Amino acid sequence: MDKTYIGYARVSTMEQNETRQLHSFEGYTEKIKKVFIDKLSGKNTDRPQLQAMLSYVREGDVVVISDFSRLARSTRDMLQIVQELTDKKVGLISLKENVDTDTPQGRFMLTVFAALAELERETILQRQREGIAIAKQQGKYKGRKPIPFNEEKFRAECKKWRNGEQTAVATMKKLDIKRNRFYQIVKNLGV
């Protein structure tokens, strides 16, 4: 049975470009039948194209990625994805790390690289927190600017909610405010 190769690429934001990753598929360009591309953070597996790819693959297929960090940023997520692929009898090739999960050595190296990807993400977050702390000390960082809202309209809609004329959800929709922010403003205003 001929193997069907499926590409998966991910960049963290809409502004970033996946061209470098697609270029890394060069040796597989003729073999890859379909490519799935996400433009979201790899902090979890809640990515539409990742889920579509996992649903799409069948026994005998091989998923090709440029490197492990594109697939997942945590060891747990990486191992969960690989387990799902393994259960479906789907292989995984990471080009940068030169790992093929069809071999015992490849499966071992996968675990090592997944741990390194998680370490990299945690290090980035730690540096970010440290940078913010220093900026706050220097008075350069004041946090996010509050999102403006119309207090008069907010109070009027909350009055309807408190009087039972509409639900809290309907009030949030009318005000175009998410749940946490809505209740935070309610608490701050005492409405």
N, CA, C and O atoms as a DFTB+ gen file, in Angstrom:
764 C
 N C O
     1  1       0.849      -1.185       0.000
     2  2       0.000       0.000       0.000
     3  2       0.890       1.243       0.000
     4  3       1.802       1.355       0.820
     5  1       0.626       2.185      -0.925
     6  2       1.363       3.445      -0.981
     7  2       0.951       4.326       0.182
     8  3      -0.224       4.405       0.542
     9  1       1.950       4.991       0.765
    10  2       1.674       5.907       1.855
    11  2       1.179       7.231       1.293
    12  3       1.671       7.710       0.272
    13  1       0.195       7.816       1.976
    14  2      -0.268       9.147       1.641
    15  2       0.336      10.109       2.646
    16  3       0.208       9.916       3.855
    17  1       0.994      11.141       2.148
    18  2       1.644      12.118       3.024
    19  2       0.751      13.345       3.160
    20  3       0.211      13.859       2.181
    21  1       0.612      13.804       4.415
    22  2      -0.204      14.973       4.734
    23  2       0.687      15.964       5.469
    24  3       1.365      15.591       6.427
    25  1       0.697      17.210       5.039
    26  2       1.509      18.232       5.695
    27  2       0.705      18.976       6.753
    28  3      -0.502      19.175       6.613
    29  1       1.391      19.380       7.805
    30  2       0.766      20.240       8.813
    31  2       1.756      21.360       9.151
    32  3       2.918      21.101       9.465
    33  1       1.282      22.596       9.081
    34  2       2.098      23.759       9.416
    35  2       1.313      24.637      10.380
    36  3       0.082      24.662      10.357
    37  1       2.055      25.368      11.241
    38  2       1.403      26.274      12.189
    39  2       2.299      27.468      12.444
    40  3       3.499      27.331      12.680
    41  1       1.689      28.644      12.390
    42  2       2.338      29.858      12.854
    43  2       1.468      30.410      13.973
    44  3       0.280      30.096      14.046
    45  1       2.043      31.224      14.838
    46  2       1.339      31.638      16.049
    47  2       0.319      32.754      15.850
    48  3      -0.622      32.874      16.636
    49  1       0.491      33.576      14.806
    50  2      -0.440      34.691      14.597
    51  2      -0.804      34.808      13.127
    52  3      -0.147      34.231      12.260
    53  1      -1.859      35.562      12.862
    54  2      -2.301      35.776      11.482
    55  2      -1.243      36.544      10.678
    56  3      -1.151      36.384       9.461
    57  1      -0.447      37.376      11.357
    58  2       0.557      38.181      10.679
    59  2       1.759      37.348      10.236
    60  3       2.458      37.720       9.292
    61  1       2.001      36.231      10.907
    62  2       3.150      35.412      10.569
    63  2       2.887      34.615       9.289
    64  3       1.744      34.389       8.892
    65  1       3.987      34.199       8.661
    66  2       3.890      33.528       7.374
    67  2       4.418      32.099       7.496
    68  3       5.471      31.867       8.089
    69  1       3.691      31.161       6.940
    70  2       4.053      29.744       7.012
    71  2       4.951      29.291       5.861
    72  3       5.221      28.097       5.730
    73  1       5.414      30.214       5.034
    74  2       6.206      29.865       3.846
    75  2       7.445      29.049       4.188
    76  3       7.754      28.076       3.500
    77  1       8.162      29.437       5.252
    78  2       9.380      28.706       5.634
    79  2       9.065      27.242       5.905
    80  3       9.806      26.351       5.491
    81  1       7.956      26.999       6.606
    82  2       7.584      25.614       6.919
    83  2       7.208      24.854       5.650
    84  3       7.619      23.710       5.455
    85  1       6.434      25.493       4.803
    86  2       6.031      24.827       3.561
    87  2       7.257      24.557       2.684
    88  3       7.323      23.536       2.000
    89  1       8.212      25.465       2.708
    90  2       9.454      25.271       1.950
    91  2      10.233      24.066       2.493
    92  3      10.902      23.363       1.735
    93  1      10.143      23.833       3.808
    94  2      10.874      22.696       4.402
    95  2      10.305      21.357       3.927
    96  3      10.969      20.327       4.050
    97  1       9.090      21.362       3.389
    98  2       8.474      20.128       2.879
    99  2       9.056      19.746       1.510
   100  3       8.625      18.767       0.901
   101  1      10.029      20.517       1.034
   102  2      10.564      20.391      -0.318
   103  2      10.766      18.951      -0.795
   104  3      10.358      18.612      -1.905
   105  1      11.386      18.104       0.023
   106  2      11.631      16.723      -0.384
   107  2      10.355      15.891      -0.480
   108  3      10.360      14.794      -1.038
   109  1       9.264      16.422       0.067
   110  2       7.992      15.694       0.081
   111  2       6.927      16.373      -0.775
   112  3       5.790      15.906      -0.835
   113  1       7.286      17.468      -1.434
   114  2       6.313      18.261      -2.189
   115  2       5.472      17.409      -3.129
   116  3       4.253      17.569      -3.197
   117  1       6.117      16.511      -3.847
   118  2       5.395      15.671      -4.807
   119  2       4.532      14.628      -4.099
   120  3       3.515      14.188      -4.635
   121  1       4.947      14.233      -2.886
   122  2       4.229      13.183      -2.164
   123  2       3.058      13.723      -1.348
   124  3       2.052      13.033      -1.188
   125  1       3.173      14.940      -0.831
   126  2       2.133      15.496       0.053
   127  2       0.873      15.792      -0.752
   128  3       0.894      16.551      -1.721
   129  1      -0.216      15.174      -0.326
   130  2      -1.490      15.312      -1.037
   131  2      -2.324      16.470      -0.513
   132  3      -3.109      17.064      -1.253
   133  1      -2.149      16.794       0.786
   134  2      -2.964      17.840       1.400
   135  2      -2.149      18.470       2.520
   136  3      -1.389      17.790       3.209
   137  1      -2.319      19.796       2.696
   138  2      -1.631      20.512       3.765
   139  2      -2.661      21.238       4.620
   140  3      -3.558      21.905       4.103
   141  1      -2.521      21.101       5.919
   142  2      -3.376      21.798       6.880
   143  2      -2.527      22.890       7.538
   144  3      -1.408      22.621       7.975
   145  1      -3.051      24.121       7.611
   146  2      -2.291      25.245       8.171
   147  2      -3.125      25.951       9.231
   148  3      -4.247      26.383       8.969
   149  1      -2.561      26.063      10.433
   150  2      -3.181      26.837      11.517
   151  2      -2.402      28.122      11.707
   152  3      -1.183      28.153      11.537
   153  1      -3.113      29.184      12.062
   154  2      -2.488      30.452      12.417
   155  2      -2.924      30.789      13.840
   156  3      -3.618      31.773      14.096
   157  1      -2.484      29.924      14.751
   158  2      -2.837      30.046      16.168
   159  2      -1.678      29.581      17.031
   160  3      -0.796      28.859      16.566
   161  1      -1.684      29.991      18.271
   162  2      -0.671      29.539      19.222
   163  2      -0.738      28.023      19.385
   164  3      -1.796      27.414      19.229
   165  1       0.398      27.434      19.697
   166  2       0.462      25.991      19.934
   167  2       0.314      25.647      21.401
   168  3       0.659      24.541      21.816
   169  1      -0.197      26.585      22.199
   170  2      -0.283      26.350      23.646
   171  2      -1.234      25.213      24.003
   172  3      -1.119      24.623      25.078
   173  1      -2.171      24.902      23.110
   174  2      -3.056      23.758      23.340
   175  2      -3.433      23.141      21.994
   176  3      -2.964      23.586      20.947
   177  1      -4.275      22.125      22.029
   178  2      -4.631      21.422      20.783
   179  2      -5.952      21.921      20.195
   180  3      -6.483      21.322      19.260
   181  1      -6.470      22.996      20.732
   182  2      -7.736      23.548      20.255
   183  2      -7.481      24.432      19.030
   184  3      -7.635      25.653      19.071
   185  1      -7.082      23.760      17.929
   186  2      -6.779      24.441      16.676
   187  2      -7.579      23.771      15.573
   188  3      -7.486      22.555      15.404
   189  1      -8.368      24.536      14.812
   190  2      -9.265      23.948      13.806
   191  2      -8.568      23.058      12.781
   192  3      -9.052      21.965      12.486
   193  1      -7.447      23.507      12.239
   194  2      -6.787      22.722      11.195
   195  2      -6.086      21.492      11.760
   196  3      -5.998      20.466      11.085
   197  1      -5.588      21.585      12.987
   198  2      -5.011      20.403      13.638
   199  2      -6.095      19.349      13.806
   200  3      -5.889      18.179      13.483
   201  1      -7.246      19.767      14.311
   202  2      -8.347      18.824      14.509
   203  2      -8.838      18.267      13.173
   204  3      -9.165      17.084      13.072
   205  1      -8.887      19.115      12.155
   206  2      -9.302      18.645      10.819
   207  2      -8.305      17.615      10.287
   208  3      -8.695      16.604       9.703
   209  1      -7.009      17.882      10.497
   210  2      -5.974      16.945      10.043
   211  2      -6.103      15.617      10.778
   212  3      -6.013      14.554      10.163
   213  1      -6.312      15.673      12.081
   214  2      -6.443      14.435      12.864
   215  2      -7.673      13.636      12.428
   216  3      -7.655      12.405      12.456
   217  1      -8.723      14.322      12.032
   218  2      -9.919      13.628      11.531
   219  2      -9.698      13.062      10.128
   220  3     -10.252      12.023       9.769
   221  1      -8.888      13.756       9.352
   222  2      -8.668      13.407       7.950
   223  2      -7.776      12.181       7.763
   224  3      -8.033      11.364       6.878
   225  1      -6.741      12.041       8.576
   226  2      -5.750      10.979       8.357
   227  2      -6.348       9.587       8.545
   228  3      -7.250       9.372       9.355
   229  1      -5.812       8.659       7.767
   230  2      -6.265       7.267       7.795
   231  2      -5.059       6.351       7.960
   232  3      -3.913       6.773       7.804
   233  1      -5.334       5.105       8.273
   234  2      -4.278       4.097       8.440
   235  2      -3.344       4.106       7.232
   236  3      -3.785       4.110       6.083
   237  1      -2.048       4.108       7.521
   238  2      -1.043       4.096       6.467
   239  2      -0.565       5.487       6.059
   240  3       0.458       5.611       5.386
   241  1      -1.289       6.537       6.457
   242  2      -0.871       7.901       6.133
   243  2       0.350       8.288       6.960
   244  3       0.658       7.657       7.970
   245  1       1.031       9.327       6.518
   246  2       2.181       9.869       7.240
   247  2       2.012      11.388       7.308
   248  3       1.839      12.048       6.284
   249  1       2.064      11.927       8.512
   250  2       1.980      13.377       8.699
   251  2       3.401      13.932       8.694
   252  3       4.282      13.424       9.388
   253  1       3.607      14.980       7.902
   254  2       4.922      15.619       7.792
   255  2       4.825      17.012       8.408
   256  3       3.940      17.797       8.069
   257  1       5.767      17.306       9.332
   258  2       5.827      18.628       9.961
   259  2       7.251      19.164       9.827
   260  3       8.199      18.389       9.698
   261  1       7.398      20.470       9.857
   262  2       8.752      21.036       9.745
   263  2       9.540      20.773      11.020
   264  3      10.721      20.432      10.958
   265  1       8.896      20.929      12.181
   266  2       9.543      20.602      13.456
   267  2       8.470      20.402      14.518
   268  3       7.329      20.834      14.354
   269  1       8.848      19.747      15.603
   270  2       7.883      19.370      16.637
   271  2       7.153      20.548      17.265
   272  3       5.985      20.425      17.635
   273  1       7.828      21.692      17.390
   274  2       7.181      22.838      18.034
   275  2       5.991      23.337      17.232
   276  3       5.130      24.021      17.784
   277  1       5.918      23.018      15.959
   278  2       4.771      23.425      15.143
   279  2       3.546      22.575      15.472
   280  3       2.412      23.028      15.316
   281  1       3.774      21.350      15.925
   282  2       2.668      20.451      16.237
   283  2       2.128      20.701      17.634
   284  3       0.914      20.720      17.836
   285  1       3.023      20.895      18.606
   286  2       2.591      21.110      19.995
   287  2       3.695      21.799      20.766
   288  3       4.874      21.697      20.424
   289  1       3.290      22.512      21.827
   290  2       4.249      23.211      22.669
   291  2       4.366      22.586      24.056
   292  3       5.162      23.044      24.876
   293  1       3.588      21.558      24.322
   294  2       3.714      20.868      25.609
   295  2       3.939      19.388      25.351
   296  3       3.424      18.824      24.386
   297  1       4.715      18.772      26.228
   298  2       5.007      17.342      26.092
   299  2       3.712      16.543      26.104
   300  3       3.524      15.626      25.303
   301  1       2.831      16.900      27.015
   302  2       1.562      16.177      27.144
   303  2       0.769      16.251      25.837
   304  3       0.286      15.231      25.346
   305  1       0.633      17.463      25.271
   306  2      -0.116      17.606      24.016
   307  2       0.557      16.836      22.881
   308  3      -0.103      16.168      22.086
   309  1       1.889      16.945      22.822
   310  2       2.626      16.248      21.771
   311  2       2.384      14.740      21.853
   312  3       2.063      14.091      20.857
   313  1       2.546      14.204      23.052
   314  2       2.373      12.755      23.223
   315  2       0.932      12.334      22.963
   316  3       0.683      11.247      22.441
   317  1      -0.016      13.192      23.325
   318  2      -1.436      12.889      23.062
   319  2      -1.698      12.844      21.555
   320  3      -2.374      11.938      21.068
   321  1      -1.166      13.818      20.822
   322  2      -1.350      13.848      19.363
   323  2      -0.690      12.628      18.726
   324  3      -1.283      11.969      17.871
   325  1       0.531      12.332      19.145
   326  2       1.243      11.176      18.587
   327  2       0.499       9.885      18.908
   328  3       0.423       8.987      18.069
   329  1      -0.048       9.788      20.114
   330  2      -0.807       8.591      20.479
   331  2      -2.033       8.438      19.590
   332  3      -2.364       7.337      19.150
   333  1      -2.704       9.562      19.331
   334  2      -3.872       9.519      18.447
   335  2      -3.472       9.070      17.041
   336  3      -4.174       8.279      16.411
   337  1      -2.341       9.580      16.557
   338  2      -1.853       9.161      15.237
   339  2      -1.471       7.682      15.251
   340  3      -1.783       6.942      14.317
   341  1      -0.793       7.259      16.320
   342  2      -0.367       5.861      16.451
   343  2      -1.573       4.934      16.491
   344  3      -1.573       3.880      15.855
   345  1      -2.604       5.328      17.242
   346  2      -3.826       4.511      17.321
   347  2      -4.465       4.333      15.952
   348  3      -5.073       3.299      15.676
   349  1      -4.330       5.330      15.105
   350  2      -4.876       5.246      13.752
   351  2      -3.892       4.601      12.778
   352  3      -4.182       4.464      11.589
   353  1      -2.709       4.201      13.301
   354  2      -1.646       3.619      12.476
   355  2      -1.158       4.619      11.427
   356  3      -0.953       4.289      10.259
   357  1      -0.981       5.872      11.905
   358  2      -0.484       6.965      11.070
   359  2       0.907       7.331      11.561
   360  3       1.120       7.484      12.764
   361  1       1.856       7.473      10.640
   362  2       3.217       7.846      11.000
   363  2       3.376       9.348      11.110
   364  3       2.500      10.112      10.704
   365  1       4.511       9.764      11.666
   366  2       4.819      11.181      11.814
   367  2       6.287      11.389      11.488
   368  3       7.155      10.684      12.001
   369  1       6.554      12.364      10.629
   370  2       7.928      12.711      10.295
   371  2       8.139      14.186      10.628
   372  3       7.403      15.054      10.159
   373  1       9.163      14.454      11.451
   374  2       9.564      15.820      11.744
   375  2      10.879      16.065      11.007
   376  3      11.885      15.412      11.281
   377  1      10.860      16.999      10.084
   378  2      12.005      17.213       9.202
   379  2      13.207      17.832       9.915
   380  3      14.336      17.383       9.719
   381  1      12.984      18.839      10.726
   382  2      14.104      19.505      11.400
   383  2      14.850      18.543      12.313
   384  3      16.080      18.503      12.315
   385  1      14.105      17.778      13.080
   386  2      14.717      16.845      14.025
   387  2      15.087      15.514      13.381
   388  3      15.721      14.670      14.015
   389  1      14.690      15.322      12.110
   390  2      14.973      14.092      11.386
   391  2      14.468      12.865      12.160
   392  3      15.204      11.903      12.380
   393  1      13.202      12.928      12.561
   394  2      12.595      11.860      13.359
   395  2      11.420      11.265      12.598
   396  3      10.581      11.980      12.049
   397  1      11.384       9.956      12.581
   398  2      10.296       9.209      11.952
   399  2       9.748       8.258      13.015
   400  3      10.464       7.372      13.481
   401  1       8.486       8.438      13.398
   402  2       7.915       7.631      14.491
   403  2       7.645       6.182      14.103
   404  3       7.148       5.405      14.918
   405  1       7.964       5.817      12.878
   406  2       7.825       4.403      12.499
   407  2       8.986       3.571      13.060
   408  3       8.990       2.346      12.942
   409  1       9.975       4.250      13.675
   410  2      11.114       3.531      14.253
   411  2      11.121       3.714      15.779
   412  3      10.639       4.732      16.274
   413  1      11.661       2.742      16.530
   414  2      11.750       2.889      17.995
   415  2      12.590       4.106      18.389
   416  3      12.247       4.816      19.334
   417  1      13.689       4.349      17.669
   418  2      14.530       5.504      17.954
   419  2      13.750       6.803      17.715
   420  3      13.887       7.769      18.466
   421  1      12.950       6.809      16.680
   422  2      12.135       7.980      16.362
   423  2      11.131       8.278      17.459
   424  3      10.935       9.436      17.830
   425  1      10.493       7.232      17.982
   426  2       9.524       7.434      19.070
   427  2      10.215       7.960      20.322
   428  3       9.674       8.824      21.012
   429  1      11.419       7.439      20.622
   430  2      12.176       7.911      21.778
   431  2      12.548       9.386      21.609
   432  3      12.352      10.194      22.517
   433  1      13.083       9.722      20.443
   434  2      13.507      11.101      20.192
   435  2      12.326      12.065      20.222
   436  3      12.467      13.224      20.613
   437  1      11.171      11.579      19.809
   438  2       9.969      12.403      19.855
   439  2       9.715      12.892      21.277
   440  3       9.430      14.070      21.493
   441  1       9.819      11.984      22.246
   442  2       9.583      12.334      23.640
   443  2      10.582      13.391      24.104
   444  3      10.211      14.334      24.802
   445  1      11.837      13.236      23.720
   446  2      12.872      14.198      24.102
   447  2      12.571      15.573      23.492
   448  3      12.620      16.585      24.192
   449  1      12.264      15.610      22.199
   450  2      12.011      16.887      21.544
   451  2      10.724      17.545      22.036
   452  3      10.648      18.771      22.104
   453  1       9.729      16.757      22.374
   454  2       8.497      17.321      22.930
   455  2       8.793      18.019      24.248
   456  3       8.274      19.105      24.507
   457  1       9.629      17.400      25.085
   458  2      10.011      18.016      26.365
   459  2      10.783      19.312      26.119
   460  3      10.587      20.290      26.840
   461  1      11.652      19.331      25.114
   462  2      12.405      20.546      24.795
   463  2      11.486      21.666      24.291
   464  3      11.696      22.833      24.622
   465  1      10.478      21.318      23.499
   466  2       9.527      22.320      23.004
   467  2       8.763      22.941      24.170
   468  3       8.523      24.148      24.189
   469  1       8.383      22.113      25.138
   470  2       7.673      22.617      26.315
   471  2       8.586      23.534      27.126
   472  3       8.153      24.588      27.593
   473  1       9.838      23.138      27.291
   474  2      10.804      23.964      28.015
   475  2      10.970      25.320      27.326
   476  3      11.020      26.355      27.990
   477  1      11.055      25.311      26.005
   478  2      11.201      26.553      25.252
   479  2      10.017      27.482      25.493
   480  3      10.203      28.678      25.716
   481  1       8.809      26.945      25.451
   482  2       7.618      27.776      25.676
   483  2       7.616      28.350      27.084
   484  3       7.334      29.533      27.269
   485  1       7.928      27.522      28.082
   486  2       7.940      27.993      29.462
   487  2       9.014      29.056      29.668
   488  3       8.812      30.004      30.426
   489  1      10.148      28.903      29.001
   490  2      11.223      29.892      29.096
   491  2      10.782      31.223      28.485
   492  3      11.053      32.284      29.048
   493  1      10.114      31.174      27.349
   494  2       9.603      32.388      26.703
   495  2       8.628      33.101      27.635
   496  3       8.714      34.318      27.798
   497  1       7.706      32.364      28.246
   498  2       6.735      32.966      29.156
   499  2       7.413      33.561      30.386
   500  3       7.016      34.623      30.865
   501  1       8.429      32.879      30.892
   502  2       9.154      33.386      32.058
   503  2       9.858      34.696      31.702
   504  3       9.793      35.658      32.467
   505  1      10.524      34.743      30.559
   506  2      11.195      35.971      30.120
   507  2      10.196      37.108      29.954
   508  3      10.480      38.255      30.296
   509  1       9.031      36.777      29.427
   510  2       7.992      37.787      29.226
   511  2       7.551      38.360      30.577
   512  3       7.435      39.577      30.728
   513  1       7.308      37.486      31.554
   514  2       6.904      37.948      32.892
   515  2       7.988      38.819      33.522
   516  3       7.695      39.852      34.125
   517  1       9.250      38.388      33.374
   518  2      10.371      39.161      33.927
   519  2      10.472      40.530      33.261
   520  3      10.693      41.538      33.933
   521  1      10.312      40.563      31.958
   522  2      10.359      41.832      31.218
   523  2       9.249      42.779      31.643
   524  3       9.478      43.980      31.792
   525  1       8.050      42.249      31.839
   526  2       6.923      43.067      32.283
   527  2       7.185      43.607      33.683
   528  3       6.903      44.773      33.960
   529  1       7.723      42.770      34.566
   530  2       8.020      43.200      35.939
   531  2       9.032      44.348      35.934
   532  3       8.862      45.322      36.667
   533  1      10.079      44.243      35.120
   534  2      11.086      45.306      35.032
   535  2      10.462      46.581      34.467
   536  3      10.709      47.675      34.974
   537  1       9.657      46.435      33.421
   538  2       9.000      47.595      32.817
   539  2       8.070      48.277      33.816
   540  3       7.988      49.504      33.843
   541  1       7.369      47.497      34.636
   542  2       6.488      48.073      35.665
   543  2       7.302      48.859      36.679
   544  3       6.915      49.960      37.070
   545  1       8.439      48.292      37.112
   546  2       9.317      48.986      38.067
   547  2       9.795      50.317      37.511
   548  3       9.936      51.291      38.251
   549  1      10.042      50.359      36.212
   550  2      10.530      51.574      35.566
   551  2       9.386      52.503      35.158
   552  3       9.617      53.579      34.607
   553  1       8.156      52.080      35.433
   554  2       6.995      52.899      35.085
   555  2       6.671      52.923      33.612
   556  3       5.928      53.793      33.158
   557  1       7.211      51.986      32.855
   558  2       6.992      51.935      31.402
   559  2       5.825      51.038      31.021
   560  3       5.344      51.094      29.889
   561  1       5.374      50.224      31.941
   562  2       4.307      49.264      31.635
   563  2       3.176      49.462      32.633
   564  3       3.368      49.344      33.843
   565  1       2.030      49.755      32.122
   566  2       0.886      49.998      32.992
   567  2      -0.223      48.969      32.782
   568  3      -1.324      49.109      33.314
   569  1       0.083      47.932      31.996
   570  2      -0.933      46.918      31.700
   571  2      -1.789      47.355      30.528
   572  3      -1.539      48.375      29.887
   573  1      -2.794      46.560      30.274
   574  2      -3.705      46.886      29.176
   575  2      -4.516      48.122      29.517
   576  3      -4.873      48.353      30.672
   577  1      -4.800      48.907      28.496
   578  2      -5.695      50.045      28.689
   579  2      -7.112      49.500      28.802
   580  3      -7.485      48.585      28.067
   581  1      -7.906      50.056      29.717
   582  2      -9.271      49.557      29.851
   583  2     -10.078      49.774      28.567
   584  3      -9.933      50.786      27.881
   585  1     -10.911      48.813      28.273
   586  2     -11.774      48.915      27.099
   587  2     -12.905      49.875      27.447
   588  3     -13.611      49.670      28.435
   589  1     -13.081      50.920      26.642
   590  2     -14.130      51.892      26.975
   591  2     -15.522      51.274      26.843
   592  3     -15.756      50.389      26.020
   593  1     -16.424      51.762      27.669
   594  2     -17.817      51.331      27.574
   595  2     -18.697      52.501      27.973
   596  3     -18.258      53.413      28.673
   597  1     -19.938      52.467      27.523
   598  2     -20.902      53.522      27.816
   599  2     -21.581      53.185      29.139
   600  3     -22.428      52.293      29.207
   601  1     -21.198      53.911      30.191
   602  2     -21.714      53.593      31.526
   603  2     -23.229      53.789      31.609
   604  3     -23.923      53.015      32.269
   605  1     -23.731      54.809      30.948
   606  2     -25.178      55.082      30.993
   607  2     -25.963      53.921      30.364
   608  3     -26.946      53.445      30.931
   609  1     -25.517      53.482      29.198
   610  2     -26.165      52.345      28.519
   611  2     -26.017      51.082      29.363
   612  3     -26.954      50.292      29.485
   613  1     -24.820      50.898      29.949
   614  2     -24.572      49.722      30.779
   615  2     -25.560      49.687      31.934
   616  3     -26.181      48.655      32.188
   617  1     -25.709      50.798      32.631
   618  2     -26.635      50.858      33.779
   619  2     -28.079      50.603      33.346
   620  3     -28.828      49.922      34.047
   621  1     -28.472      51.155      32.182
   622  2     -29.843      50.970      31.690
   623  2     -30.125      49.496      31.381
   624  3     -31.176      48.966      31.743
   625  1     -29.170      48.842      30.705
   626  2     -29.348      47.425      30.366
   627  2     -29.315      46.552      31.618
   628  3     -30.058      45.575      31.716
   629  1     -28.459      46.900      32.571
   630  2     -28.399      46.136      33.822
   631  2     -29.689      46.277      34.622
   632  3     -30.113      45.347      35.309
   633  1     -30.297      47.439      34.525
   634  2     -31.584      47.648      35.229
   635  2     -32.632      46.682      34.670
   636  3     -33.397      46.082      35.425
   637  1     -32.662      46.538      33.347
   638  2     -33.596      45.588      32.713
   639  2     -33.305      44.164      33.187
   640  3     -34.222      43.391      33.468
   641  1     -32.021      43.830      33.270
   642  2     -31.608      42.501      33.731
   643  2     -32.033      42.286      35.180
   644  3     -32.607      41.248      35.511
   645  1     -31.755      43.259      36.042
   646  2     -32.111      43.140      37.473
   647  2     -33.615      43.080      37.683
   648  3     -34.082      42.469      38.644
   649  1     -34.386      43.713      36.786
   650  2     -35.857      43.697      36.889
   651  2     -36.470      42.447      36.264
   652  3     -37.688      42.270      36.276
   653  1     -35.615      41.582      35.718
   654  2     -36.108      40.334      35.127
   655  2     -36.665      40.491      33.725
   656  3     -37.322      39.580      33.221
   657  1     -36.418      41.620      33.087
   658  2     -36.915      41.869      31.731
   659  2     -36.063      41.162      30.669
   660  3     -36.528      40.932      29.553
   661  1     -34.807      40.818      31.019
   662  2     -33.927      40.105      30.096
   663  2     -32.907      39.322      30.907
   664  3     -32.642      39.626      32.071
   665  1     -32.350      38.321      30.273
   666  2     -31.352      37.496      30.961
   667  2     -30.000      38.206      30.985
   668  3     -29.783      39.179      30.262
   669  1     -29.111      37.712      31.814
   670  2     -27.754      38.265      31.870
   671  2     -27.061      38.066      30.521
   672  3     -26.341      38.948      30.052
   673  1     -27.278      36.909      29.902
   674  2     -26.658      36.616      28.609
   675  2     -27.140      37.613      27.549
   676  3     -26.344      38.124      26.760
   677  1     -28.437      37.881      27.539
   678  2     -28.992      38.850      26.585
   679  2     -28.418      40.241      26.844
   680  3     -28.144      40.986      25.904
   681  1     -28.238      40.583      28.098
   682  2     -27.654      41.879      28.457
   683  2     -26.232      41.980      27.946
   684  3     -25.840      43.000      27.380
   685  1     -25.447      40.911      28.147
   686  2     -24.060      40.899      27.672
   687  2     -23.997      41.046      26.153
   688  3     -23.135      41.749      25.625
   689  1     -24.920      40.375      25.455
   690  2     -24.939      40.468      23.992
   691  2     -25.264      41.886      23.537
   692  3     -24.624      42.410      22.625
   693  1     -26.263      42.511      24.175
   694  2     -26.629      43.882      23.807
   695  2     -25.475      44.845      24.034
   696  3     -25.273      45.782      23.261
   697  1     -24.720      44.606      25.100
   698  2     -23.605      45.480      25.443
   699  2     -22.311      45.077      24.733
   700  3     -21.319      45.804      24.774
   701  1     -22.334      43.925      24.090
   702  2     -21.155      43.371      23.411
   703  2     -19.976      43.272      24.377
   704  3     -18.873      43.738      24.094
   705  1     -20.245      42.649      25.529
   706  2     -19.242      42.475      26.578
   707  2     -19.198      41.004      26.955
   708  3     -20.232      40.347      27.070
   709  1     -17.996      40.503      27.145
   710  2     -17.828      39.106      27.558
   711  2     -18.189      38.952      29.028
   712  3     -18.201      39.920      29.788
   713  1     -18.479      37.729      29.408
   714  2     -18.990      37.395      30.746
   715  2     -18.127      37.939      31.885
   716  3     -18.631      38.634      32.767
   717  1     -16.825      37.625      31.870
   718  2     -15.957      38.062      32.971
   719  2     -15.946      39.575      33.120
   720  3     -16.062      40.100      34.228
   721  1     -15.805      40.269      32.001
   722  2     -15.772      41.738      32.038
   723  2     -17.115      42.280      32.505
   724  3     -17.160      43.238      33.277
   725  1     -18.204      41.682      32.047
   726  2     -19.541      42.122      32.442
   727  2     -19.684      42.098      33.964
   728  3     -20.066      43.094      34.579
   729  1     -19.372      40.948      34.562
   730  2     -19.535      40.831      36.014
   731  2     -18.530      41.688      36.785
   732  3     -18.812      42.138      37.896
   733  1     -17.358      41.910      36.189
   734  2     -16.383      42.798      36.817
   735  2     -16.936      44.227      36.877
   736  3     -16.823      44.892      37.906
   737  1     -17.531      44.698      35.778
   738  2     -18.106      46.058      35.740
   739  2     -19.302      46.140      36.685
   740  3     -19.466      47.132      37.396
   741  1     -20.135      45.107      36.693
   742  2     -21.290      45.084      37.607
   743  2     -20.810      45.262      39.033
   744  3     -21.386      46.039      39.794
   745  1     -19.750      44.539      39.400
   746  2     -19.212      44.621      40.747
   747  2     -18.630      46.013      41.023
   748  3     -18.887      46.607      42.071
   749  1     -17.847      46.520      40.073
   750  2     -17.214      47.843      40.254
   751  2     -18.239      48.969      40.358
   752  3     -18.058      49.900      41.143
   753  1     -19.315      48.893      39.572
   754  2     -20.345      49.928      39.585
   755  2     -21.389      49.707      40.673
   756  3     -22.130      50.621      41.035
   757  1     -21.437      48.494      41.183
   758  2     -22.421      48.170      42.223
   759  2     -23.853      48.142      41.690
   760  3     -24.792      48.497      42.404
   761  1     -24.017      47.721      40.442
   762  2     -25.369      47.640      39.860
   763  2     -25.953      46.255      39.994
   764  3     -27.079      46.014      39.558
